[in-house]
Structure formats: structure tokens, C-alpha cells
Amino acid sequence: MIPEKVQDAIRKAREKGHIVCLTGAGISAESGIPTFRGKGGLWEKYDPQTYAYPEGLLLLLRQNPKKLADFVTDFYSVLLDAKPNPAHISLAALEKKGILESVITQNIDDLHTLSGSQRVRELHGNAFRIRCAFCRKARELGREEMRAFLSLLKISPVSRTRILKILSRFFPRCSCGSRFRIDIVLFGEPLPEEALTGALRSLEHCSLFLVIGSSLEIYPAASLPLYAKERGATLVEINDEPSALSHIFDYRIKGQASMVMPEILKILEA
């Protein structure tokens, strides 16, 4: 599937230094999570102008708590059913062998961590983690906890008072006095500084930058390939469809990441 010249370029780039990977929604789509904007995605059913902004979610809580409960249930039901695919597993194997420095991801589904990756820089947060809205202290919100949370949301009748009681149970007050919230970057919110700074630092001496399943339309993540290229990295894009920045890549592999990444693992192991 991978042309010989691309295989040679991957091997040569690997000899010069470390590898970094950026993943987008496409890699998780192969695990059964539709892209937000794609066919069957969440934004077909729910208007992002309401459901993707903190102000919109707060307004729903006050005015239509049933719609908020339905949205949260639909959103998490898909995530809870998803499992890492061979692309996630191949990246974890590359990290374990000391070949891959880190994964930078735009995804919030926690599939990289589930697959065994240790160094994951989550630009848009993690749907299975909560953080304090003030001091940013964070802790994991396990899948079983989330299932229990959803089961309570599904019990009728759904009212604002009842939802607030459920939220206070699963999103308690922090020791600083503020409230925990889900650790997802909503529209209009800044990216976590630690994750973005770490991503940029990892690209400083990167020799090979793999970009998997990203449309490269959302900034600042979309600026990372150019940042790496300016520092001498070889860029390889793995995607079913061209991205907004396909023209800046040195090589492009058309195909599913779950098929391509096991091949790249074999190339880099040799």
C-alpha cells in the first residue's frame, strides 16, 4: 500500500531523529466515532451554535434540561462503545519501542491512552477527565462512573433541579472552592497551555511528522505541520481525503489509518 519511495523517506527521516504524530477525527472514525461535521456526526442532530459553546449549554440547562440530557447521553454513548483500532495500537507500539516521541491529538475520546500510549498531548481535552474551573486541578472520570452518570440522566422526569443534583454528585467542588467541570475545550475557549506548549516543544527537533486523519481546518492545531516543516521535519499525511494543507506535505498516503499504520510500524521496526 505504501510506495517504496515513501517507505525510504520514512526510514531516512527516522535515522535523523525522533518522530511525532498528530491525530484528528479520522483515526477515531475508524473506531466507530463519527466526525462532528461528517455524515452521521453530532452536528447533524445538534446545532453547534448552541451545543458547542459553554453559554449555549448553560442556557439549555435553564430552559430545556431534557435536550441537554439527550445531547450528553448521545455524545457519551458513542464514546463509551468505541475501542482503539490498529492505528492507535501501532502508535502505542512505536512509543514503547522508543521510536515515537509523542502523540499530539485533537481528539477527546481517550483512545490513545486506552491503547497504551503514555505521552499524549491532548489539545482539546479529554471527555473522561474532569478539571477545576479555577485552579485546573484534574482527575480521571472513569468509564464506569460515566455509565452511572448517563443512567441517572435517562431516568424521567428530567428537570433542572434533578440534573443539578446529578451534576453536583459527579462534578463536586474542588478543595479551592470552585466546581469541577468536564475537561473538554468548548468553542471559544483557549487550548490548555501545557498541551500546546508541549506539542510545540516536541516538534523543535522532530525529523518525521505524521499527520493522521486531520482535516487541518482548526487552528492552532492546523499550524503544527508548518511549524514542523520550518524546522526541517519530513511531513507525511495519512488520510482518506485531502486536507486543507495537503499541498505542504512531502508525502501523502491515501487510505485508512488502521491499514496504513501497521505497515509503518513494520517499516520502522526493521
RATASUL-V156881 format. One line per field, one symbol per residue. ss: DSSP state (H for helix, E for strand, - for the rest). phi: phi as a letter, one per 20 degrees, with the letter a starting at -180 (. if undefined). psi: psi as a letter, one per 40 degrees, with the letter a starting at -180 (. if undefined). Layout:
# RATASUL-V156881
ss = ???
phi = ???
psi = ???
This chain:
# RATASUL-V156881
ss = ---HHHHHHHHHHHHH-EEEEEE-HHHHH------------HHHH--HHHH-EHHHHHHHHHH-HHHHHHHHHHHHHHHHH----HHHHHHHHHHH---EEEEEE-----HHHHH----EEE--EEEEEEEE-----EEE--HHHHHHHHHHH------HHHHHHHHHHH--E-----EEEEEE--E-----HHHHHHHHHHH--EEEEEEE--------HHHHHHHHHH---EEEEEE------HHH--EEEE--HHHHHHHHHHHHH-
phi = .eggffgfffffffferedccddcfffegfdndffgeefnffffecfffdeddgffffffgfdbgfffffffffffgfffefcgdgfgffffffffeneefaddceedemfffffofddddefdnbfdbdcffdemfcbfdffffffffffffefeeecffffffffffecffffeoedfcfedeegnefffgfffffffffegcfecdecdmdflddeegfefgfgfffdnfedcdcafcfefcgfeffbcdeqfgfefffffgfffff
psi = dhidddddddddddddaiiihhiadddddeeehiideaheideddhhdddeeiddddddddddgddddddddddddddddeiiiidddddddddddeedhdihhieieeeddddeehdghhgdeahefiiiheceeiiiigidddddddddddehiihiddddddddddegiiideeaiiiighhiheiiihddddddddddedfhdhhhhhfhefehiedeeddddddeeeihhhhhidiiiefdeeidihhhihdeddddddddddd.
